Amino acid sequence: MIEFTDEKLALKGVSFNVKEGDCFVLLGSNGAGKTTLFKIMLSELMPTSGRVLIKDFELNINNIQEIRKFIGYCPQMNC
């Protein structure tokens, strides 16, 4: 028997390094997971598996405010 669920894999095997002071731009087609990635980095969504490391801090519910000090985020606005 095959069961279908509404679960979808949004991100898999994402890894990158941004040096302090650098500007990072993430480009990709619609549905590639760009917004999901940034929402996880900003703790608007929590990952269901894997790890998020920002400035040697592992993202968790207890250190969200500390991690946000290291991130500047400017989303694209379509006007």
C-alpha positions as a Markdown table, in Angstrom:
| # | Residue | x | y | z |
|---|---|---|---|---|
| 1 | Met | 0.0 | 0.0 | 0.0 |
| 2 | Ile | 1.3 | 3.5 | -0.9 |
| 3 | Glu | 0.4 | 6.4 | 1.4 |
| 4 | Phe | 0.5 | 10.0 | 0.1 |
| 5 | Thr | 1.0 | 12.9 | 2.4 |
| 6 | Asp | 1.0 | 16.7 | 2.0 |
| 7 | Glu | 4.6 | 16.8 | 3.2 |
| 8 | Lys | 7.1 | 18.3 | 0.7 |
| 9 | Leu | 10.8 | 18.4 | 0.8 |
| 10 | Ala | 11.8 | 22.1 | 0.6 |
| 11 | Leu | 15.5 | 22.1 | 1.1 |
| 12 | Lys | 18.1 | 19.3 | 0.9 |
| 13 | Gly | 21.9 | 19.5 | 1.2 |
| 14 | Val | 22.1 | 23.3 | 1.3 |
| 15 | Ser | 25.5 | 24.5 | 2.5 |
| 16 | Phe | 27.2 | 27.8 | 2.0 |
| 17 | Asn | 29.6 | 30.1 | 3.8 |
| 18 | Val | 29.4 | 33.9 | 3.9 |
| 19 | Lys | 32.3 | 35.9 | 5.3 |
| 20 | Glu | 31.6 | 38.7 | 7.7 |
| 21 | Gly | 30.9 | 42.0 | 5.8 |
| 22 | Asp | 30.1 | 40.2 | 2.5 |
| 23 | Cys | 26.8 | 40.6 | 0.7 |
| 24 | Phe | 25.2 | 37.3 | -0.2 |
| 25 | Val | 22.5 | 37.0 | -3.0 |
| 26 | Leu | 20.5 | 33.9 | -3.5 |
| 27 | Leu | 19.1 | 33.4 | -7.0 |
| 28 | Gly | 16.9 | 30.6 | -8.3 |
| 29 | Ser | 13.7 | 29.8 | -10.1 |
| 30 | Asn | 10.3 | 30.1 | -8.5 |
| 31 | Gly | 9.8 | 27.3 | -6.0 |
| 32 | Ala | 13.5 | 26.6 | -5.5 |
| 33 | Gly | 13.3 | 27.2 | -1.8 |
| 34 | Lys | 14.9 | 30.6 | -1.5 |
| 35 | Thr | 12.2 | 32.1 | 0.7 |
| 36 | Thr | 12.0 | 29.0 | 2.8 |
| 37 | Leu | 15.8 | 29.1 | 3.4 |
| 38 | Phe | 15.7 | 32.7 | 4.6 |
| 39 | Lys | 12.7 | 32.1 | 6.8 |
| 40 | Ile | 14.6 | 29.3 | 8.5 |
| 41 | Met | 17.7 | 31.4 | 8.9 |
| 42 | Leu | 15.5 | 34.1 | 10.5 |
| 43 | Ser | 13.7 | 31.5 | 12.6 |
| 44 | Glu | 10.3 | 32.3 | 11.1 |
| 45 | Leu | 10.2 | 28.6 | 10.3 |
| 46 | Met | 12.1 | 25.9 | 12.2 |
| 47 | Pro | 13.8 | 23.1 | 10.3 |
| 48 | Thr | 12.3 | 19.6 | 10.7 |
| 49 | Ser | 15.8 | 18.1 | 10.4 |
| 50 | Gly | 19.4 | 19.1 | 9.9 |
| 51 | Arg | 21.3 | 21.9 | 11.5 |
| 52 | Val | 21.6 | 25.6 | 10.9 |
| 53 | Leu | 24.8 | 27.2 | 12.1 |
| 54 | Ile | 25.2 | 31.0 | 12.0 |
| 55 | Lys | 28.4 | 32.5 | 13.4 |
| 56 | Asp | 29.2 | 29.3 | 15.3 |
| 57 | Phe | 25.7 | 29.3 | 16.9 |
| 58 | Glu | 23.3 | 26.4 | 16.2 |
| 59 | Leu | 19.9 | 27.8 | 15.6 |
| 60 | Asn | 17.4 | 26.8 | 18.3 |
| 61 | Ile | 14.4 | 28.4 | 20.0 |
| 62 | Asn | 16.7 | 29.7 | 22.8 |
| 63 | Asn | 19.1 | 31.8 | 20.8 |
| 64 | Ile | 17.0 | 33.3 | 18.1 |
| 65 | Gln | 17.6 | 36.9 | 19.2 |
| 66 | Glu | 21.4 | 36.4 | 19.4 |
| 67 | Ile | 21.5 | 34.9 | 15.9 |
| 68 | Arg | 19.4 | 37.7 | 14.4 |
| 69 | Lys | 22.1 | 40.2 | 15.4 |
| 70 | Phe | 24.4 | 38.7 | 12.7 |
| 71 | Ile | 21.9 | 38.8 | 9.8 |
| 72 | Gly | 20.8 | 41.6 | 7.6 |
| 73 | Tyr | 17.9 | 40.7 | 5.3 |
| 74 | Cys | 16.4 | 42.7 | 2.4 |
| 75 | Pro | 13.7 | 40.7 | 0.6 |
| 76 | Gln | 12.7 | 41.6 | -2.9 |
| 77 | Met | 9.6 | 43.7 | -3.2 |
| 78 | Asn | 7.6 | 43.5 | -6.5 |
| 79 | Cys | 5.8 | 46.8 | -6.8 |
